[in-house]
Amino acid sequence: MGWVTEIAGRRLARFLTRPVRQSIQIATATQEQLAAALRPADVLLVEGNTRISTAIKYLTQSTWSHAALFVGDALPRGDPWQLPRVLVEADLEEGVRAVPLAHYAHLHSRICRAVGLSNDDRQRVVEYIVARIGQQYDLKNVVDLARYLLPTPPVPTRFRRRMLALGSGDPTRAICSTLIAQAFQSVRYPILPEVRREWADDPAAAKFFAEIYRIRHHSLFAPRDFDISPFFQIVKPTIESGFDYRALRWDDAVEPGRSPPGAADGA
């Protein structure tokens, strides 16, 4: 019966990853601005427009439903007419794959950059995730997938996040930020670690306690964790490219029924 559940799982994954027609996403940066701002090992968060994206955003109470890692020129170039594949991601239907930046340039996105990450560790993070391209996910766990058919389940807020890790099987790893979290954990870079304080034996010491970091299990990471992490910097392409509000060109044409710009209220 394994092949039956595998087929059912693949069909369910295909359904969940289809875009929602009524969904309207607005990109806040152009593809060129994103390309200029991104550096290897940057995490690109995306506000997805698929059926499963709605469920992830609801469960995590976040704008972000997907994450990909920018790998720069780590992958060989294809044919001249092909766009360079610079993002690596875990896809529910296709597994770990590389896609061009244009794949997500039309969606609302955010760049998260690991602060202070050395060049050597940055390279190791990229190599870790590139080495896993082609990895497929076992989608026989239909129950693990079927929970996303209900995009807004009636679950108390404090339990919604735990629903993502329910089962912690391959479908969970494919839709969460597990792969990217593992890449950073391979160089012991923190994302949202658990911190335990141990009191010092000598109360007269300058520091009464030491902070001990404990790595969270990678299956518990969601895209929003890179956004709220105190160790990742938010990079905004429009600012990085040199923003000058005085250089903006405004359309001062007055629409019917509206006052001209600068007019006093009630004038």
Secondary structure, DSSP 8 states (H G I E B T S, - for coil): -HHHHHHHHHHHHHHHTSB-TT-----SS-HHHHHHH--TT-EEEE---BHHHHHHHHHHTSS--EEEEE-TT-S----TTS--EEEEEEETTTEEEEEEGGGTTTS-EEEEEETT--HHHHHHHHHHHHTTTT-------HHHHHGGGSSS----HHHHHHHHTSS--HHHHHHSSHHHHHHHHTTT--SS-EEEEEE-S-TTSS-SEEEEEE---GGG--THHHHH-TTEEEE-HHHHTT--GGG--------TTS--TT--TT-
